[in-house]
Amino acid sequence: MFRTRRPHRWRLALALAPIVAVVAACGSGSATDAANSELVLKVVDPGNSGPIAVGKRDGTFDKALAPLGARIEWVTTTPGFSSMLKLFNTEELDVSGAAFSPVVGALSKDVGVRIVAVQDPAGKDQSGLIAHPNSGVRTVADLVGKRVAVNPAGKGEYILLKALAQAGVPADKVTRVPLQQKEAASAFATGKVDAWASFLVPYQEAKANGGIELATEQSLGSKDNSVVVFRTEILDKRPDVAAKYLEVLQGLTAQQRANPAGFENVFEQTGPRALSGQRLADAVRVGAEATQPRLPKDSDATDLSDVVNLFADNGVIARKITAADIFYDLKSKLSPDQLTALKER
């Protein structure tokens, strides 16, 4: 009996072997598919203006990233990079524009982000320090004993400290009220703070509504340059995607400089997000001055040190951040062809 059954067992094993092989192959393919699954790059929604807004409207980023197995997901956030740190920590955000100051603040809190590109100064009259018209403040020296809203460890705090230092006013003679842009706008409008160190759209809106300009980044000689920031894990895993994103942004910025009017009111011509009159004219002027984001160079480390030293000297950060801490060496991760694509145009 046993001798007659054994061959049947071998035949059964041989019959099952192809099935097992197919199952194993399917399992292996699933693992490969998972490893090569689409990367969803979470980027701050650009609103109604600028090169990223045009790229969103036209699908420029997705078209460029598709061959790399990546696409964009647009994330709505509150204004100001320092208000987005939690989103980076929880992997709900991967890419944003920013400035040196809030990234220095983020790294002092061990947030996993790095700068991949820097933009040379442009439009620095669009951010600054303004006083409430009923505050009695007309100069930076008048801020002694007053309350000033700043986004903590960010551009607002940098602008205020820079202005106070230049005016010879000790920083401890002014009360810094830590508020993110949205909350600060309300506090300023209702007179709960005497002044506000702000930037970009919120600053321009407050100034248009009667705020008294005390200083601008331009008048202060600000070194808090604009930058492109990525979550570090994305840079480590997919430097090719970061390089392609940056390449597209460079191209769009060049187009903005050539045709700045086409980069305003991108989605809406009317309504609360649309610009008109003098504010539209200012935006078009700044767009014509737009500089392309580029890989960091030695002079950027010098500018960065101005921000770091000001923050460290005033107790904003507990440790000094170096260029090696803050700039990601994307160049070392790229092929010669990728580097050629990222050269300044």
C-alpha positions in Angstrom: 0.0 0.0 0.0 2.7 2.5 1.0 4.7 1.7 -2.2 1.7 2.4 -4.4 0.8 5.7 -2.7 4.3 7.3 -2.6 4.5 8.0 -6.4 1.1 9.7 -6.1 2.6 12.0 -3.4 5.5 12.9 -5.7 3.2 13.6 -8.6 1.1 15.8 -6.3 4.2 17.7 -5.2 5.2 18.2 -8.8 1.8 19.4 -9.7 1.7 21.9 -6.9 5.2 23.3 -7.6 4.2 25.6 -10.4 1.4 26.9 -8.3 3.8 27.6 -5.4 6.1 29.3 -7.8 3.4 31.5 -9.1 2.3 32.5 -5.6 5.9 33.3 -4.6 6.3 35.4 -7.7 3.2 37.3 -6.9 4.4 37.9 -3.4 7.7 39.2 -4.7 6.0 41.4 -7.3 3.9 43.0 -4.5 6.9 43.8 -2.5 8.5 45.4 -5.6 5.3 47.3 -6.4 5.3 48.6 -2.8 8.9 49.8 -3.1 8.1 51.6 -6.3 4.8 53.0 -5.3 3.8 56.5 -6.2 5.3 59.3 -4.1 2.8 61.9 -3.0 4.7 65.1 -2.4 2.8 67.3 0.0 3.3 71.0 -0.9 1.9 74.2 0.6 -1.0 75.4 -1.5 0.2 78.6 -3.3 -3.0 80.6 -3.2 -3.8 83.0 -6.0 -0.4 84.3 -7.1 3.2 83.3 -8.0 5.0 80.7 -9.9 3.8 77.7 -7.8 0.2 78.9 -8.4 0.7 78.9 -12.1 2.4 75.5 -11.9 -0.6 74.2 -9.9 -3.1 75.6 -12.4 -1.3 74.2 -15.5 -0.3 70.9 -13.9 3.4 71.7 -14.6 4.7 70.0 -11.5 2.7 66.8 -12.0 3.7 66.5 -15.6 7.4 66.8 -14.7 7.2 64.4 -11.7 5.0 61.7 -13.3 8.0 60.0 -15.0 9.6 59.7 -11.6 6.5 58.1 -10.1 5.5 61.2 -8.1 2.7 63.7 -7.9 1.8 66.8 -5.9 -0.8 67.0 -3.2 -1.6 70.6 -2.3 -2.0 71.3 1.4 -3.9 74.3 2.8 -2.0 76.0 5.7 -2.0 79.1 7.8 0.4 81.9 6.7 4.0 81.7 7.9 6.4 78.7 7.9 6.7 78.7 11.7 3.0 77.9 12.0 3.5 74.8 9.8 6.1 72.9 11.9 3.6 70.4 13.4 2.6 69.5 9.8 6.2 68.6 9.0 6.6 66.6 12.1 3.4 64.6 11.4 4.4 64.0 7.8 1.4 66.0 6.5 3.7 68.5 4.7 6.9 67.9 2.7 7.7 71.2 0.9 7.3 74.9 1.5 8.7 78.2 0.8 10.2 80.0 3.8 13.1 82.2 5.0 16.2 81.6 7.0 14.7 82.7 10.3 11.9 80.2 10.8 14.0 77.3 9.6 16.6 78.2 12.2 13.8 78.3 14.7 12.6 74.9 13.5 16.0 73.2 13.7 16.5 74.5 17.2 13.4 72.5 18.0 14.7 69.4 16.1 12.1 69.6 13.3 13.3 67.4 10.4 13.6 69.9 7.6 16.4 71.3 5.5 16.9 74.1 3.0 17.6 72.9 -0.6 17.6 76.3 -2.4 18.0 80.0 -1.7 16.7 83.0 -3.6 18.7 86.2 -3.8 16.9 89.2 -2.2 13.9 90.7 -4.1 10.8 92.6 -2.9 12.1 93.4 0.5 9.8 96.3 0.9 7.0 93.8 1.2 7.8 92.9 4.8 8.6 95.0 7.8 7.5 96.6 11.0 4.2 98.6 11.3 2.5 100.5 14.1 -1.2 100.7 14.8 -2.4 104.2 13.9 -3.8 104.8 17.4 -0.7 103.5 19.2 1.2 106.8 19.3 4.2 105.0 17.7 5.8 106.8 14.8 9.4 105.6 15.0 11.2 102.4 16.2 12.4 104.3 19.3 8.8 104.9 20.3 8.3 101.1 20.8 9.9 101.3 24.3 7.3 100.0 26.7 5.0 98.9 23.8 3.6 95.5 22.7 4.7 94.1 19.4 3.3 91.0 17.7 5.9 88.6 16.2 5.8 85.1 14.9 8.2 83.5 17.4 11.6 82.3 16.1 10.5 83.4 12.6 10.7 86.4 10.2 8.6 88.7 12.4 10.9 88.2 15.4 14.0 88.7 13.3 12.6 92.0 11.8 11.8 93.4 15.2 15.1 92.5 16.7 17.0 93.8 13.7 15.0 97.1 13.9 15.6 97.5 17.6 19.3 96.8 17.3 19.7 99.4 14.6 17.8 102.0 16.6 19.8 101.3 19.7 16.8 100.1 21.7 17.4 97.2 24.1 15.2 94.3 23.2 14.1 93.8 26.7 12.5 97.3 26.7 9.8 96.0 24.2 7.3 93.3 24.9 7.3 90.7 22.2 3.9 89.1 21.9 4.2 85.6 20.2 1.5 85.3 17.6 1.3 83.6 14.3 0.2 85.7 11.3 -3.5 84.9 11.5 -3.9 85.7 15.2 -1.5 88.7 14.9 -3.6 90.2 12.2 -6.6 90.2 14.5 -4.7 91.5 17.5 -3.3 94.3 15.4 -6.6 95.3 13.8 -8.3 95.5 17.2 -5.4 97.4 18.9 -4.5 94.6 21.3 -0.9 95.1 20.2 0.8 98.4 19.4 2.8 97.2 16.5 3.4 94.2 14.3 6.5 92.7 12.6 4.9 91.0 9.6 5.5 90.0 6.0 4.0 89.5 2.6 0.2 89.5 2.1 -0.8 90.1 5.8 1.7 92.9 6.1 0.5 94.6 2.9 -3.1 94.3 4.0 -2.4 95.8 7.4 -0.5 98.7 5.8 -3.3 99.3 3.3 -5.7 99.5 6.2 -3.8 102.4 7.9 -0.8 100.7 9.5 2.2 103.1 9.9 5.3 101.7 8.4 8.3 102.0 10.7 10.9 100.0 8.8 11.0 97.4 6.0 13.4 94.5 5.4 15.0 96.6 2.7 15.6 99.6 5.0 17.0 97.2 7.7 19.4 95.4 5.4 17.7 92.1 6.2 19.7 89.0 5.5 16.7 86.8 6.0 16.6 85.5 2.5 13.8 83.4 0.9 14.4 79.6 0.6 12.8 76.3 -0.5 12.5 73.8 2.3 11.9 70.0 2.2 11.3 67.5 4.8 14.6 65.8 5.3 13.3 62.2 4.9 12.1 63.0 1.4 15.5 64.4 0.5 17.2 61.3 1.8 14.9 58.9 0.0 14.1 60.8 -3.3 16.7 63.5 -4.1 15.7 63.1 -7.8 12.2 64.3 -7.0 13.5 67.3 -5.0 15.7 68.2 -7.9 12.9 67.9 -10.5 10.6 70.0 -8.3 13.3 72.7 -8.0 14.0 72.6 -11.8 10.4 73.2 -12.5 10.2 76.1 -10.0 13.3 77.7 -11.6 11.6 77.6 -15.0 8.4 79.1 -13.7 10.2 81.8 -11.8 12.0 82.8 -15.0 8.6 83.0 -16.8 7.3 85.2 -13.9 10.2 87.6 -14.3 9.5 87.9 -18.0 5.7 88.2 -17.6 4.9 89.2 -14.0 1.3 90.2 -14.7 0.5 86.7 -15.8 1.4 85.4 -12.3 -1.1 87.5 -10.3 -4.7 86.6 -9.8 -4.0 83.2 -11.2 -7.2 81.5 -10.1 -9.5 84.4 -9.2 -9.8 87.8 -10.8 -12.2 89.1 -8.2 -12.9 88.4 -4.5 -10.9 88.5 -1.3 -7.9 86.8 -2.8 -7.6 88.9 -5.9 -5.4 92.0 -6.0 -6.2 95.3 -7.6 -5.0 98.9 -7.7 -1.8 99.8 -6.0 -1.4 96.4 -4.4 -1.6 94.7 -7.8 0.9 97.1 -9.2 3.3 96.4 -6.3 2.9 92.7 -6.8 3.7 92.9 -10.5 6.7 95.1 -9.8 8.0 92.5 -7.3 7.3 89.7 -9.7 9.5 91.4 -12.3 12.3 91.3 -9.8 11.9 87.6 -8.9 15.1 85.6 -8.5 15.4 82.0 -9.3 15.9 79.5 -6.4 19.4 78.0 -6.6 21.5 75.6 -4.7 23.2 77.3 -1.6 26.6 78.8 -1.9 29.2 80.2 0.5 27.7 83.7 0.7 24.5 82.2 1.9 26.3 80.9 5.0 27.4 84.4 5.8 23.8 85.7 5.5 22.5 82.8 7.6 25.0 83.7 10.4 23.4 87.2 10.7 20.0 85.5 11.5 21.6 82.9 13.8 23.7 85.3 15.8 20.8 87.8 16.3 18.5 85.0 17.5 21.2 83.5 19.8 22.2 86.9 21.3 18.6 87.5 22.2 17.8 84.1 23.6 15.4 83.1 20.8 17.4 79.9 20.3 19.4 77.9 22.8 22.1 76.7 20.4 23.7 78.2 17.3 22.7 76.6 14.0 25.4 76.2 11.4 25.2 76.1 7.6 26.0 72.4 7.8 22.9 71.9 10.0 20.5 73.9 7.8 21.6 73.4 4.1 21.0 70.0 2.5 23.8 68.9 0.2 21.5 68.0 -2.7 24.4 68.5 -5.1 26.2 65.4 -3.9 23.1 63.3 -4.5 22.5 64.2 -8.1 23.9 63.0 -11.5 25.8 65.4 -13.8 22.7 65.8 -16.0 20.5 66.6 -13.0 23.0 69.2 -11.8 23.2 70.7 -15.3 19.4 71.1 -15.2 19.6 73.1 -11.9 22.2 75.6 -13.1 21.1 79.3 -12.8 19.4 80.4 -16.0 
